[in-house]
């Protein structure tokens, strides 16, 4: 049961773990920086620009991961109950949606703020005018998606722990010991 159809590719595993680490970092940074004071000038903006730059990188990595996933079939889920397979499919799809919405809503919220978006200090072209309603909508979408994403990650980790306890071989799909 260790054939190529049972395990994800090494590229898929690498993309999973790199994105997991980057997203965890981004979540912690995001929650920390919202409480930063606006004075002294520049401190808060610097951390927000760092968060935006990392978010753009994550958005690109998510596109790579989605492209890889579309072009490479997931390993078989033989041995799992039908409801477990369906729950895995739905939760993974929702994780992908969140991973796409988070950087996109963050970027668009920044664009619609009227302030320049900086990518590691490089000012990106401003292609839209300030749009307060658009900024507010994207900010709200970003906030709600963060909460949904954290709940899905908690379920994902909980399911991994359950599979580890059951020793049903599911963790081998990601190259982990069962």
PyMOL commands that set and color helices and strands:
alter all, ss='L'
color gray80, all
select helices_A, chain A and resi 10-33+43-71+82-111+132-166+170-174
alter helices_A, ss='H'
color red, helices_A
select strands_A, chain A and resi 118-119+122-123
alter strands_A, ss='S'
color yellow, strands_A
deselect
rebuild
show_as cartoon
